[in-house]
Amino acid sequence: MANEWFAWGWLAAVAIVLASAVIWLSPRVPERYVHVHVWLLLLPGAVALCGWIGAGAVDIGLWRFDAVSWLSAVYISLLSWAIQRFAVRYLHGDLRYRLYFSLLTWTSFAASLTWAADDLRLIAVCWGLPLAGLVALTKLKREWEPVRFVARQMSVLFLTSWIAAAIAAVWLGAGAGEWTLASALSAERLAHLGLWEKAVMNGLLILAAIIPAGQWPFHRWLMESVVTPTPVSAVMHAGLVNAGGLLLWRFSPLFSGTWAHVVLFLIAFASILIGTGVSFVHVDYKRQLVGSTMAQMGVMLVQCALGAYGAAVVHLVLHGLFKATLFLQSGSVVPRVGRAGIRRAGGSWAGGVILGVMIGASFWQAAPHEPARLLSALLLAASATVAWGRLADFREGRWLGFAAVVALALVSETVRHQFMALLHNGMSSAFLPPASFEWLVCTLFVVAALVAVWVANRRSSALAVRLYMRLVHLGEPRPAATEAHPHYLASYIREGMAHE
């Protein structure tokens, strides 16, 4: 009974924050109240952290709080605080200054409620609430025609995702005869479902997951979302795009006995190739970050396809913090005068490969039977190889560079191991694909990397030129999502809202 007070305390803290967001909308409330509201955002996170440490798994009514739910609550609270604190000055003077903070708060904490929901009907409703909040945030600059076009596209796609998730959740509850998520996904209840039913539900869940994640072929909305202000982009890329991985984790037992994981991998793998290519060929910084997000979400979904849901959750948390930081610091990317081109040659290519292979092989051998361990070892080896070359650009001495790369690898593994240990009790049992599938996945990644290196070394070839132009086209927005001059500023001037 005592543990339930943590859950009720968190729900009360969320209610206080949402009430504060409504109060802030009143023009009678002084503008300095925004500082009070921003600091209140940390209250749910503090309660969730106490619940994570002291309560563990708690069930109350339609809600269930386990390790992942508590972690999501802490992460979302901290992220929302950081972004809105940045927005206090960044958005100051905007025509809809107050609305931005209220909608940012609603969008963030609606996501928290989604991951705490334990009733399938409640999940069906909650899945679309943060997506609706994101569309509302995008539409705030509705005087700008490209914003209206992008908001319409997002509305259609997010509604499709919402309907797909709702149909899958309600169908599962009705077919299993249980509305509690854990009970409906038990082996006994899933046995009552036909193979075709599970296949269709898996397809709906994959559709619901890949749309907000900006995966191919639904990546256009993400590429065109750069029209949103930086705080909205930070919430989008650090929070909402990650939702697909958590959705697949919560319904992971449903994937047993189907080929859905193969379909998910193929979509994610294509998205990784496209997103990585777009981030390389485009010079616009925000578009590079968008391409990077698309690729990173593809990696997260590949982890889900391999049954490594714990690794996917850790990935989305760390990626979210990293990507939010990149967006909030995007103004610092302008190079300083006189500093361009000052770089020395990197370390030897062979030395980086040898170091990467050693670190990757050691990582894999430590726990070869862990889901997606081989893929993680491959990515770690590639990262160590790249890090070797990068560190050698700015460091004196090969041994110092070697020690730095090894230290970074050890820190990375320590952080991952601690997160996995914290999440262990909150992860549900999931279907694990055969080991041969993981070997096939890693082989495709290696082949893609080798092809990319071959094309990069032959940039003047016809294949490289066609590939380059295709990637530029895939990363470019449609004509309706661009405008040569921001004509909406004229309406701001007429309303007296333009500031020097």
N, C-alpha and C positions, 0 to 999 in steps of 0.2 A: 504493500500500500504506500509506503514512504517513497518508493521509486516513482510512483505515478505523479507525485508533486513536481518532479522535474519536467515531465511532459506537459502538465497543466501550466507550469510556470513558463515554459517556452511558448505555448499557445497564447498565454496572456501577454507575453512580451511582443509577439507578432501583432496581436490586436492593438497594443499601445502604439507600435510603430505605424500601423496602417491608419489609426485614428489621428496620429500626428500629421501624416501626409494629407489627410482631409482638412484638418485645421489650418495647415499651411496654405491651402488654396484660398482662404478668406482674405480679401484685400485689406481688411481691418487689422490683420496680424502683421506686426512690424517685420520688415525684411530681415532684420538681424536674427529672427527666430530660426532661420534656416540653419544656423550653427547648432542650435539646440536639437533640431530634427536630425541633423547628420550624426551627432554623437549618440542619439537614441538608437541609431541603426546597430550599434554594437551590443545592445541589450540582449536581443535574441541569441546572438553568437555566444555571449558569456554564459547564458543559461544552458545552451546546447553543449558547451564545453564541460560544464559541471555535470550535466546529465550523461555525457559520454564517459566521463571518468567515474562517476559515482553510482549511476543507475544501470547502465548496460541496456539490454533489450526491455522495452516497456510496451504493453498493449493497453490502449484505452479507447473503447468505442470503435470508431472507424479508422483509428490511427495506430500506427506501429512505429516505434522508435528503436532502431537497432544501430549498429556501428556506422553503417553507410548513411542512414538518415541523420544521425547526429553530426557526422562529418560534413554532409551537404549543408546542414544548417549553419555550422561554424564557417564554412567556406563562403557561403552566399552572404552571410552577415558581414564578414570582413571585406569581401570584394565590393559589396554595395557601399560600405562606409568609405573605402578608398576612392571609388569612382565619384561618388557624390561630393566628397570633400574637394576633389579636383574640380568638379563642375561648379562649385560655389563662385569661383572667379571666372572660369572659362565661359560659362553661360550668362554671366551677369550682363544685364541690359537687353537680353533677348525678350522678344515680345511675349513669349509664353514661359518665362523663367520659372514661375511657380509650378506650372503643369509638368515641366520636365522632372522636377524632383518627386512629385507625387506619382507620376507614372513609372519612374525608375524604381521607386520603393515598391509599388504594386507588382511590377514585373519580377523583381528579385524575390520577394517573399511569397508570391504565388508559386514560384518554382520550388521553394522550400516546402510548402504545403503539399505539392504534388508528390515529393519523395517520402513524405511522412504518411501518405494515404495508404490504407491497407484494404479498403473495400473497392472491388472492381468498378462499381458504379461511380464511386468518388474519383477514382483514377481516370475514368472516361471523361468526367467533367473537368478535372483539374489539369489534364494534359494541355488543353487549349488556352488556359488562362494566361500563362506567361507569353504564349505566342501572340495572343490578342494584344497584350500590353506592348509587345515589341512593334506591332503594326501601328498602334496608337502613337508610340514615340516617333516612329518614322514619319507619320502624317502631320506632325506638329508644324513643319515648314511647308504647309500645303499651298502657300502662294507660289512655290517653285514647281513648275510643271514636271521636271524629272522626278521630284519626290512623289508627286501624285501617281505617276506611272509605276514607280518602284513599289509604292505602298499597295497599289492594286494587285501587282503580281504576287507580292508577299501574302496578301489576303487570300488569294485563290489557293496558293500552294499550302499555306498554313491551315486553311480550312480543310483541305484534302488530308493533311496529316492528322488533324484532329478527328475527322470522321473515321479514318482508317484505324486509329488507336481506339476510338470509342466502340467501333464495331467489334474489333478483336476482344476487347475487355468484356463487353456485354455478352458476346457469343461464348467466350470461355466460361463466364459465370453461369449462364443458362445451361450450357452443355455439361458442365461438371456438377451442377446442382449446389454449388457453394459460391458465395460472394466474397469470402475472405481470400485474399490472394494466395497465402501459403496453403490453405486447404484446397483451393481449386487447382493448384499446381502439384499436389501430391501425386505420387505414382498411381495410387488407387483411383483417384478421380480422372487422371489423364488417360487411364486405360479405357474409360468409357467413350473416349473420343475416337472417331475414325481417322485413318491416316490422311484422307483428303481434307478433313476438317482442320487438322493440325497444320497441314501444308498451306491452306488458305489463310489461317490465322498468322502463320509465320510470314507469309507474303505481306499481309496488312501491317504487321509490326515492323517489318523491314522498310516498307514504304513510309510509315509514320516516323521512323528513325532517320532515314537518309535525307528527308526534305529539310528539316531544321539544321542538319549537319552540313548542308550545302554540297551534297555528293552528286556526282554525275548520275543521271542527266538533269538533275534539278539544281545545278550549281549557279545558274544565271542570276538568281535573286541575290546570292551572296556576293557575286562579282559586282553587281550594281548597287549594293548596299553602302558603298563608300560615300553616297550623297548624305548620309546621316552625320550629325555632329560627333566629335571624338568620344564623349562619354557614352553615347548610345552605341557606337561601334565597340567600345570596350566591354559593355554589358553583353552585347550580341556575341562577340567572339570569345569572351572568357566564360560565358554562362550558357546562353540559350543553345548555341550550336553543340554543346556537350550533352544535351539532354538525350539524344538518341542512344548513346552508350548506356546510360542508366536505365532507359526503357527496356533495352534488350537484356540487361542484367536481371531486371526484376521478373521478366518472363522467360528466362533462360531454360528452365526445365521443359518448356513447350517445344524446344528445337530438337528434342531427342527423336531419332528415327526418321528424320527428313533430310532433304538435301539443301535446306535453307541456308546452312552455313557456307555452302559452295557459292550460292547466288550472292550472298552478302560479301564474300571475299572478292568476287569478280567485280562487283560495283565499287568496292572500296579500293581495290588495286588500280582500277582505271582512274579513280579520283585522285589517288596519290600521284600517278604519272602526270595528270593534267595540272593539278595544283602545284606540284614541284616545278613543272615546266613554266607555268605562268609566273611564278615568283622569280624565276631566273631571267625571263625575257622582258619583263616590264620594268620601267624605271620609276613609275609612280610608287611612292613608299607605301601608301595605304593599300594599293592593289597588290603589292608584294606581300603584305601581311595577310590579305584575303586569300591569296594563293597558298600561303603557308598554312593558314587555318584549314583550308580544304584538304591539303595533304595530311595534316596532323589528325584531323577527324577520320580520314581514311585509315591511318595507322591504328587508331583506337578501334575502329570497326573490324579491322583485320584481327586484332586481339580478341574481340568478341567472337569472331568466326572460329578462332582456334580454342575457344572455351576459357580464355584467360581473362575472366571478368574482373578479377581483383586488380590485375595489371592495367586494365582499361580504366577503372575508376581512379587509380593512382595517376595514370596518364592525364586524364581530363582535369584533375585538380591542379597538377603541376603546370600543365599547358595553359590552363585558365589564368593562373597567377602570372605566368611569364608573358602571355599575350596581352593581358590587361596592362602590364607595365610597358610593353612596347607601344601600345596605342597612346597611353597617357604621356609617354616621353617622345612621341613622334615629332614634336617641334624641335627636338635637339639633333635631328639627323642632318640638318644643313651643315655641310663641311665648313670648317674654319678657313679663313683666307690664308693662303700660303702653306696649308698643310696637305693639299692634294698631292698624291703621287709619291709620298714619302714612305716607301716600303722596301724592305730588303728581301732577298730571295729566301724562300722557306727551306725547311729541312729536306732531306732526301726522301724521295717517294718510297724507295725500298724500306728504309728505316721505319716510316710510318706504317706501312703494311705489316711488317714483322711485329711491331708493337701492338697493332690492332688485333692481329691473329692471336697473339699470346693472351691478351686481356679477354678477348671473346671466348677463346677455348677454356680458359680458367673459369669464367663465369658459367659457361654451359655445364662443365663437368661438376660444378658444385651441387647442382640439382637438375640432372638431365630429364627427369620425369615430370617436372613442373610444366603446366600448360604454357605454350608459346615461349618456352625457355630458349629454344634454338633461335627463334626469330629475335628475341631480346639480345642474345649473344651476338647475332649478326649485326644488329643495329649499334650495339655497344662497340663492336670492333670497328665499324665504319666511323663512328663518332671519334674514337680514339685516334684513328688514322688521320682524320681531318684536323683534330685538335693538335696533333703533333706538328703538322705543317703550319698551322696558325700561330702556335706558341713560338715556333722557331723564328717567325717574322719579327718578334719584339723582344726576344730573350737572347742573352749571350750564353752560349754553352749548351751542348747537346744533352749533357747529363741533367742539367737543370730542367730542360724541357721534358726529358723522360720522367723525372720525378714529379713534375707538375701534372702530366697526363695521368700517371698512375694514381696520384692523390685524388684527382678529379673523378676517376673511375671508382675508387674506393668510397668517396663521399656519395656518389650517385647510387651505388649499390646499398650503402647504409641507409640512405633516405628511403629507397624503394623497399628494403627489407622491413624497416620500421612501420611504414605505411601498410604493407601487406599483413604484418602481425596485428596491427590495430583493426584491420578490416576483416580478419579471418572469421570471427564469430558472426559477422553480419552478412556474409556472402552465402547465398543459397547454392544448393547442389546444382550443377549444370552438366549438360551433355558435352562430352569430350570427343572430338573427332579423332580418327586414327592417326598414329604417328606419321604414317606415310603422307598424309595431307599436309602436315607441318613441313616436312622435307620438300614437298612440291612447292609450297608457298615460298620457302627460303630460296629454292632454286630459281623461281620466277623473279624474285627481288635481285638476285645476283646477276641474272641474265639482263634485266632491265638496267642495272648499274653499268654493266660492261658495254651495252649498246649506247648508253648515254655518254660514256667516256669516249667511245669510238666516234660518235657524231661530233662531240666537242673538239676532237682533234682534227676533224675534217669539216670545218665550218663553211668552207667555200663549195662543198659538194652540193649537188642538186637535192639530195635527201635532207641535208641539214637546213638548207634554205626553205624547203617546203615545210619541214617540221617547225622551224622558227616562225614562219608566217602563220601556220595553223595555231600555234600556241598564242601568238599575239591576238589572233582573231577570237580565240576562246576566252581570253582575258579581257577583251574590250566590251564595254557596255553597248547595248543596242542604242540606235539614234534617239529613241524616245526617252532614254535615261540620261541624256546629256543635253547641255545647252551652252552655246557659245558665250553667252553673257548671262549672269544671274539676274534676270529681270525682276525677280521678286523684291530686290532691294529698293526698287522704285516705290513699291507699295509701303515699305517700311519708312521711306523718307516722307511720303505723303502723310503717314500717321504719326510722324514726329518721333520715330523710334530709332532713327539712325544716330550713331554716336561716333565722334571722331576718334 
